[in-house]
Amino acid sequence: MFLTNLLRPRVWALTVSFIFIGVSNLWAITYGFVDQNNAYPNTGAFIVRDPATGQIFPICSGTLVTPTAFLTASHCTSYFTDELAVAGYTAYVSFDNPIPFGDLTTNRTRLIPVTQVITNPNYNQAQSDTGDIALLLLPDRSTRGISPAVLPTLNLLDQLAAKNGLASSVYTPVGYGLQNRVVGGGSPFFQDNNPIPRMYAFSGFNALNGTFLRLSQNASTGNGGTCFGDSGGPNFLNVNGVRTLVAITITGDSVCRSTNVDYRTDTVSARNFLGVYIPLP
């Protein structure tokens, strides 16, 4: 697992900065576009609320996959359960665009309370290829008006690779968080807008194995991708005209300019976990 101790700059209060210490895989969209037309309404943010101040802080991204199930990453949910929940933090999902953080936003942001946090029992932090896929369950009728994303059939990416190849395929990562890495005129830094817009980018195919889809996010070749703040967010592929959630963002390189590493949602292991809780195609 990719490990850093980067904190979200500028806006994080010291009292909550521990949220990002040791949470390595928090990524957001770089070299992409603000979702001004709400083209990806089923992509949302996994949010925690400070029990002392009431302030909210997005920690990861994710996608509505049924009216009551929000797909994200296990390293996000396990950190919440093991560290934040025991400190009194509560969990929410929001599909607002943009989402302010660090403020008292009860009346400004629609927060959907999480009724159950489900970390994959096969998740192993020491082995990043093991079970890094999770669900947040939401109340009935809390997501009315939002159409869930389409999940892939079993081994869809393998079948596409065998049939037509994936070399020219283009993917769309979506999420909330830090934007571009800015260089020149001093120390490099990441843009960090507040409120946080939902953003998307276009990424080219890099590689595929039994667990991960790797995507190019090299801006010099016309690609965008993911960075700190977007773990658990979707990577969509257009399959026969259907926007399909084929993988979720897990990690990447520390300067957010090379590779987006994504956990496939079409594998036997991913489907064995998801199928316990939601219907699958």
C-alpha positions as CSV (number, residue, x, y, z in Angstrom):
1,M,0.0,0.0,0.0
2,F,1.2,3.5,-0.9
3,L,2.0,5.3,2.3
4,T,2.5,9.0,2.9
5,N,1.8,11.5,5.7
6,L,0.5,14.3,3.6
7,L,-2.1,16.5,5.1
8,R,-4.6,18.5,3.2
9,P,-2.9,22.0,3.2
10,R,-4.3,25.4,4.2
11,V,-7.8,24.5,5.4
12,W,-7.4,21.6,7.8
13,A,-7.7,22.7,11.4
14,L,-5.0,21.3,13.7
15,T,-7.7,19.6,15.8
16,V,-8.7,17.4,12.9
17,S,-5.5,17.1,11.0
18,F,-5.0,13.6,12.4
19,I,-7.6,12.5,10.0
20,F,-5.1,12.3,7.2
21,I,-2.0,11.2,9.1
22,G,-1.4,7.6,8.1
23,V,-4.3,7.6,5.6
24,S,-2.2,7.2,2.4
25,N,-4.7,6.6,-0.3
26,L,-6.8,9.7,-0.3
27,W,-6.9,10.9,-3.9
28,A,-8.7,13.5,-6.0
29,I,-9.0,14.6,-9.6
30,T,-6.1,16.3,-11.3
31,Y,-5.9,18.0,-14.8
32,G,-9.6,17.5,-15.2
33,F,-12.8,19.4,-15.3
34,V,-15.3,20.7,-12.8
35,D,-18.6,18.8,-13.1
36,Q,-20.6,22.0,-13.6
37,N,-23.4,20.3,-15.4
38,N,-23.9,17.5,-12.8
39,A,-23.0,14.8,-15.3
40,Y,-21.9,12.4,-12.5
41,P,-24.6,12.9,-9.9
42,N,-24.1,9.4,-8.4
43,T,-20.6,10.2,-7.4
44,G,-20.4,11.5,-3.8
45,A,-18.2,12.2,-0.9
46,F,-17.6,10.1,2.3
47,I,-17.8,12.7,5.1
48,V,-17.1,12.7,8.8
49,R,-18.3,15.1,11.4
50,D,-16.3,16.3,14.3
51,P,-18.2,15.5,17.6
52,A,-16.8,18.6,19.3
53,T,-17.3,21.3,16.7
54,G,-19.8,19.9,14.3
55,Q,-17.5,20.6,11.4
56,I,-17.6,18.3,8.4
57,F,-14.6,16.9,6.5
58,P,-14.7,14.8,3.3
59,I,-12.2,11.9,3.6
60,C,-12.9,9.8,0.5
61,S,-15.1,9.6,-2.6
62,G,-17.5,6.9,-3.7
63,T,-20.5,6.0,-5.9
64,L,-24.1,5.1,-5.3
65,V,-24.5,1.6,-6.7
66,T,-28.0,0.9,-5.3
67,P,-30.5,3.3,-3.7
68,T,-29.1,2.4,-0.3
69,A,-25.5,1.4,-1.0
70,F,-22.5,3.6,-1.6
71,L,-19.3,2.0,-2.9
72,T,-15.9,3.1,-1.6
73,A,-12.6,1.7,-0.5
74,S,-11.9,-0.5,2.5
75,H,-8.9,1.6,3.6
76,C,-11.3,4.5,4.0
77,T,-13.9,2.6,6.0
78,S,-11.4,0.8,8.2
79,Y,-9.8,4.0,9.1
80,F,-13.1,5.5,10.0
81,T,-14.1,2.5,12.1
82,D,-10.7,2.0,13.8
83,E,-9.7,5.6,14.4
84,L,-12.5,8.2,13.8
85,A,-15.6,6.4,15.1
86,V,-13.9,5.6,18.4
87,A,-13.1,9.3,18.8
88,G,-16.8,10.1,18.3
89,Y,-16.9,11.1,14.6
90,T,-20.0,10.2,12.7
91,A,-20.2,9.2,9.0
92,Y,-22.3,10.7,6.2
93,V,-22.5,10.7,2.5
94,S,-23.2,13.8,0.4
95,F,-23.8,14.2,-3.3
96,D,-23.8,18.0,-3.2
97,N,-21.6,19.8,-5.7
98,P,-19.6,21.6,-4.4
99,I,-19.1,20.6,-0.8
100,P,-17.6,23.0,1.8
101,F,-15.4,21.5,4.5
102,G,-14.2,22.7,7.8
103,D,-17.4,24.8,8.4
104,L,-20.6,24.2,10.3
105,T,-22.6,23.1,7.3
106,T,-25.7,21.4,8.7
107,N,-28.0,23.8,6.8
108,R,-25.7,24.2,3.7
109,T,-24.9,20.6,2.8
110,R,-27.3,17.7,2.5
111,L,-25.8,15.0,4.6
112,I,-27.1,11.5,4.4
113,P,-26.4,9.5,7.6
114,V,-24.5,6.2,7.1
115,T,-26.5,3.4,8.8
116,Q,-23.8,0.8,8.4
117,V,-20.1,0.8,7.5
118,I,-19.1,-2.5,5.8
119,T,-15.4,-3.1,5.4
120,N,-14.4,-6.1,3.3
121,P,-13.4,-8.8,5.8
122,N,-10.7,-9.8,3.4
123,Y,-9.1,-6.4,3.5
124,N,-5.5,-6.5,4.7
125,Q,-3.7,-3.1,5.0
126,A,-0.4,-4.9,4.6
127,Q,-1.4,-6.3,1.3
128,S,-2.9,-3.7,-1.0
129,D,-4.2,-6.3,-3.4
130,T,-6.5,-7.8,-0.9
131,G,-10.1,-6.7,-0.5
132,D,-9.8,-2.9,-0.8
133,I,-13.5,-2.4,-1.6
134,A,-16.2,-1.4,0.9
135,L,-19.8,-0.3,1.2
136,L,-21.6,2.4,3.2
137,L,-25.3,1.6,3.7
138,L,-27.8,4.5,3.6
139,P,-31.4,4.9,4.8
140,D,-34.3,3.9,2.5
141,R,-35.5,6.7,0.2
142,S,-32.5,8.9,1.2
143,T,-31.2,9.1,-2.4
144,R,-34.4,9.6,-4.4
145,G,-33.7,11.3,-7.7
146,I,-30.1,9.8,-8.0
147,S,-29.7,6.9,-10.4
148,P,-27.2,4.3,-9.2
149,A,-24.2,3.5,-11.3
150,V,-24.0,0.4,-13.4
151,L,-21.6,-2.3,-12.2
152,P,-19.8,-4.6,-14.7
153,T,-20.5,-8.3,-15.3
154,L,-18.1,-10.9,-14.2
155,N,-14.6,-10.5,-15.8
156,L,-15.8,-7.8,-18.1
157,L,-12.4,-6.2,-18.5
158,D,-10.7,-9.6,-19.3
159,Q,-13.3,-10.2,-21.9
160,L,-12.9,-6.8,-23.5
161,A,-9.1,-7.2,-23.5
162,A,-9.3,-10.6,-25.2
163,K,-11.9,-9.4,-27.7
164,N,-10.7,-6.0,-28.8
165,G,-7.8,-5.1,-26.6
166,L,-7.9,-2.2,-24.1
167,A,-4.9,-0.2,-25.4
168,S,-7.1,2.6,-26.8
169,S,-9.7,2.6,-24.1
170,V,-10.4,5.8,-22.1
171,Y,-11.7,5.9,-18.6
172,T,-13.3,8.6,-16.5
173,P,-12.3,9.0,-12.8
174,V,-14.5,11.2,-10.7
175,G,-14.2,12.5,-7.2
176,Y,-13.7,15.3,-4.7
177,G,-10.5,16.7,-3.3
178,L,-7.2,18.3,-4.2
179,Q,-6.9,19.4,-7.8
180,N,-3.7,20.1,-9.8
181,R,-0.1,20.1,-8.6
182,V,1.3,23.5,-9.2
183,V,5.1,23.9,-9.9
184,G,7.2,27.0,-10.5
185,G,7.7,30.1,-8.3
186,G,8.6,28.2,-5.2
187,S,7.8,24.9,-3.6
188,P,5.3,22.8,-5.5
189,F,1.8,22.6,-4.0
190,F,-1.6,21.1,-4.7
191,Q,-4.6,23.3,-5.4
192,D,-7.1,22.9,-2.7
193,N,-10.4,24.6,-3.4
194,N,-13.0,25.1,-0.7
195,P,-15.8,24.4,-1.3
196,I,-14.7,21.2,-3.0
197,P,-16.1,20.7,-6.5
198,R,-16.9,17.3,-8.0
199,M,-14.4,16.8,-10.8
200,Y,-13.7,14.4,-13.5
201,A,-10.9,13.6,-15.9
202,F,-10.0,11.3,-18.8
203,S,-7.3,8.6,-18.3
204,G,-5.7,6.3,-20.8
205,F,-5.2,2.6,-20.3
206,N,-1.9,1.5,-18.8
207,A,-2.1,-2.2,-17.6
208,L,-4.5,-4.8,-16.3
209,N,-4.0,-7.7,-13.9
210,G,-6.2,-10.0,-11.9
211,T,-6.9,-7.3,-9.2
212,F,-6.0,-3.9,-10.6
213,L,-6.6,-1.6,-13.5
214,R,-3.8,0.9,-14.0
215,L,-4.4,4.1,-15.8
216,S,-2.1,6.8,-17.2
217,Q,-2.7,10.2,-15.8
218,N,0.3,11.9,-17.3
219,A,-0.8,15.4,-18.2
220,S,2.0,15.8,-20.8
221,T,0.3,13.1,-22.9
222,G,-3.2,14.6,-22.5
223,N,-4.4,12.5,-19.6
224,G,-5.8,13.5,-16.2
225,G,-6.3,11.4,-13.2
226,T,-6.5,11.2,-9.4
227,C,-4.8,12.7,-6.4
228,F,-5.2,13.2,-2.6
229,G,-8.9,13.1,-1.6
230,D,-10.4,10.7,-4.1
231,S,-9.9,7.1,-2.8
232,G,-12.9,4.9,-3.4
233,G,-14.1,7.1,-6.3
234,P,-15.3,5.6,-9.5
235,N,-13.5,4.9,-12.8
236,F,-16.1,4.7,-15.5
237,L,-15.7,3.0,-18.9
238,N,-18.3,3.4,-21.7
239,V,-19.2,-0.2,-22.6
240,N,-21.6,-0.4,-25.6
241,G,-23.0,3.0,-24.7
242,V,-23.4,2.3,-21.0
243,R,-21.3,4.1,-18.5
244,T,-20.0,1.3,-16.4
245,L,-18.1,1.5,-13.0
246,V,-15.3,-0.9,-13.8
247,A,-12.9,0.0,-10.9
248,I,-12.5,2.3,-7.9
249,T,-9.5,4.5,-7.1
250,I,-7.0,3.0,-4.6
251,T,-3.6,4.7,-4.9
252,G,-1.1,6.3,-7.3
253,D,2.2,8.2,-7.3
254,S,2.9,10.9,-4.8
255,V,3.0,13.7,-7.3
256,C,-0.2,12.6,-9.0
257,R,1.2,12.7,-12.5
258,S,1.9,9.1,-13.5
259,T,-0.4,6.2,-12.6
260,N,-3.9,5.8,-11.1
261,V,-4.1,2.3,-9.5
262,D,-7.7,1.1,-9.3
263,Y,-9.4,-1.9,-7.7
264,R,-11.4,-3.8,-10.3
265,T,-15.1,-4.3,-9.6
266,D,-15.6,-7.2,-12.1
267,T,-13.5,-9.8,-10.4
268,V,-14.7,-12.9,-8.5
269,S,-13.3,-11.5,-5.2
270,A,-14.9,-8.1,-5.6
271,R,-18.2,-9.7,-6.6
272,N,-18.1,-12.2,-3.7
273,F,-18.0,-9.3,-1.3
274,L,-20.5,-7.1,-3.1
275,G,-23.0,-9.9,-3.8
276,V,-23.7,-10.4,-0.1
277,Y,-25.2,-7.0,0.1
278,I,-26.4,-5.8,-3.3
279,P,-27.7,-7.4,-6.6
280,L,-25.1,-7.8,-9.3
281,P,-25.4,-8.0,-13.1
